[in-house]
Amino acid sequence: MLKLSAVTKMFGLSTAVNSIDLEIGKGQIVGVIGRSGAGKSTLLRIINRLIDPSEGAIEFDGKTVSDLKGRELRLWRARCAMIFQQFNLVNRLDVLTNVLVGRVATNGTLPILFKQFSAAERTMAAKALDRLNLLPQALQRADTLSGGQQQRVAIARALVQMPDIVLADEPIASLDPHNARLVMEALKAINREDGITVICNLHTLDAARSYCDRIIGLAKGSIVFDGGPEGLTSDVLQRIYGEDGAAPIDESLTAGQFGRPAIGAGAGIASETNPVWA
């Protein structure tokens, strides 16, 4: 259980996250939606401890995450893997090595710099790439891959961290619809097949409705909605996206990029040649 209690983040006089209370159980897949500047990215970075909260506490399985320092903090960041919009791969390194970088919290920096990985770790990385249908690209430079492939390499890197939670910060914002589907199917599959909790910031309502069991709506740093996709009525969407004097949200404008996939346990992860949403 991940628990946030009165978590607030101030940047000077500006409140990015405003006294958030939130509990997320193991194995949920949660979409976080809201306008640009609503506090979505800040919230994920606070959970991962890339930035510290100004006030409040973060707990996971009874341990106070917001108090961790040093090695314990590095290990938490491994257990709470982060996937970024811009992939954060090392372009000059091959794909397999980029995945193995995910072992840095466990192994330390020097072994990573000198590519000192065990046979078991290399096997783990190869299996992660195979799950993402990227094993044939294992020895290519990262910068030779498409954007969608690079984002799936980032997911494979997260998997070798052996995380309890995966935080995805706008993972499909820079991708075309086809690659966006591949990435979202991958996140859905590791959630269903591995029981990993996934918390994903999303910029489209259609993606949130199609892939997330629970949706959290943020407005001006505060939670204004927390429920299932069916609860996203026009009034709720106005609270999330609307501002004083703004025109009502037209839900039809947000639909059409994603269909609702029929995903069951063991459905597998999509590939270019096996699009499981079809």
N, C-alpha and C positions, 0 to 999 in steps of 0.2 A: 504493500500500500504506500503510495506517494501522497504526502499530505503537506499542503501549504497553509500556514496560519498567519493571517493579517500581513501578507507579504507586500511590501511597498518598495518602489525604487524611485528615487528623486535624482534628477540631473539638474543641479542648481535649484532654481525655483520651479522647475517643471516636473510634474508627476507623470512618470511613464507607466508605472504599475501602481494601482491604488488599492491597498488593503485587501488583497485577494485571499479568500479562503477557498480551498479546493482539495478534494480527495479523488484520487484516480486509482482504481483497483488493478491488480495484476491481470494482464492479458487483454486489456481494453485497447481499442483503437479509437483515438480521440482527434477530431479536427478542431482547430482553433481558427476562427474567422473574425474579420473586422476590417475597418478602413485602414489605409496606410497611416501609421502613427498611432494606432490604437493600443500598442503595447505588446503585440504578438511575439515579435522577435525578442524583445527584452524579457518577456516571461520565460521563454525557453532558455535563454542564456543564464537567467537566474537559477533555474532548475539545475542546469549543468554546472553552475558555479563559474562560468566564464566571467560573469560579473556578480558582485555581492549585493544582496538586498540592503536597502537603507534601514528597513525595519522588518520584523517578522521572522518566522522560522520555517525551515524546510526539513521534513522528516521522511525517511524511507525505511520501512520495516523496523521502526522503533529507534533508528539512529538519526541523530540530528545532523543532517547534511550541511546545514548552514554554519556549523562550527568546525568543519573539517579543514585541516591544513596539511601541507607537505605531501608525503607519500599517500596518506589516506585520501587526500583530495584528488590526487592523480588517479587513484584506483576508483574513486567515485566517478570521475569523468570517463573511465573505461566502462564501468557498469551502466553509465547513462550516456550512450554514444550519440554524437551529434552529426547530422548530415546537413550541409549548407546548400544554398541556392547555387553558388558558383563552384561546387564540387570540391575545391581545396585539394586537388591532386598535385603531385610534383611532376610537371610535364616531361622532364628529361628522363624520368625513371620509367621502367617498364611497369605494366599493369600489375603483375604479381607482386613486385616490390611495393607498389603503392598500397596494395591490400595489406601486406605485412607490416606497414607502418602503423597499422592499428594495434600492434603489440607493444607500442612504445611505453605505455603506462606500466605494463607488466615487466618488460625487459630493461627499460632505461634507454637513454638517448644514444649512448656510444655503440651498443650492439646494432642499433638501427642504422646509424651512420655508416658502419662498416659491413652492413648486410649480413650480420651474424645471426642467422635464423636456424632453428633446429629442423630436422626432417619432419617432425610432427607438425611444426608450425607451417612449413611449406605445404604439407598435405592439407592442413586446415584451410589455408588460403586458396589452394586449387579447388577444394570442394566448394568453398563459398563462391568462387567464380563460376564453377560448373552449375550451381543452383541458379545463378543469374544469367546462364547461357552465354558466358564470356570466356570460357576456358580456351577456346582457339586464339583469343587475343592476349593471352597471358604474357607473352614475351614482347608484345608491341609497346612502343612508347605511348604514354598516356595521351599525349597531344595528337596522336593519330586517330583517336576515337571520336565518334560523334558525341554531341552533348548528352544525349540519352544514355549512351554507353558509359560515358564518364560518370554520370550520376549513379548508375548501377554498380560501377567499380567502388564508388563511395559507400554504397550500401554493403557491398562485400567487405570493405574495410571495417565497417561498423560490426559486421557479424563476427569477425575474428577477435573483436574485443570481448566476445562472449557476454553481451550486455543483458541487463534485465529490462532496460528501457532504451528505446530509440527515439530521439528528438529530431524531427525533420523540419527545417526552417525554410519554407517556400521551395520545396524540392523540385517542383515542376513549373515554377514561374517563368523560366527561360527556355522551356522546351515546347516543341510543336505537339499537337494533340496526340499523334501516334506514340511518340516517346514518352509523353506524359502518362499515357495509359500503361506503358510498360513499367514505369517507375512506381506508379500507384499499385499496380498488381503485385509488384515485388514486395512492397511494404505490407500489403494485405496478406500475402502468403506467409511472410515470416511471422506476422502476428498470429495467424491461424495455426500454422504448422509448428512453430517453436514456442508459442505462448508468450512472446515478447510484447510488452506494452509499447504502443506506438502513439506518440503525440506529434501531430503534424499541423503546422501552419499552412493554410491554404488560401489562395486568392480567388478561387472560383467556388460558388455555391454548389455547382453541379458535382464537382469532385468530392466535396465534403459529404453531400447527400449519398453519393454512389458508394463510397468506400468506408465511411466512418459510422460506427455504432452510436457514438455520442458526439455532440457538437457543442463547443463553448464559444459564445459570442462575446467579443470585447468591444467596448466603446469608451474612449478616453481613459484607458487603463483599468476599467472596472468590468466585472462580469455582468452582462445584462441578459444572458441566456445560457442555460445549461440543460441539455436534454437531447432527445432523439431527433433524427432528420425530419420526422413527421411534425415536429413542433415548430418548424420554421415557417410560421405564417407571415403574411404581409405586415402585420403589426409588429411582430418580432423583428423582422428584417429592417423595418423602419427604425427601431430602437438601436439596432446594431450599426446600420450604415447611414441613417438619416441624420441631419443636423437641423437646427432651428431654421425654418424658411426653406429647407431643401425640398425638392420634388419627391414624392413617394417612390420607393424602390419598385422597379418593374422586374418581377421575377423572371419573366420570359426572356429578358436580355441576358440572363446568366446561364440559361440552359443550353444543352445541345452538344457540349464538348465530350461529355461522358454519358454512357448509358449505365444503368444499374446492372453490375455483373452478377451472375448467379454463381457465387463462389461457395464451395463446400470444403470440408476438411480434406486435405490431400490434393487440392485442385492443381497445385504446382504454380510455378512462376512463369509468367508470359515471356515469350521471345518473339523476335521478328517473324519466325517461321511457325510459331505456335501461340497465336494471340488468344488467350483463354477467355477473353471477353466476347469473342465472336459467337 
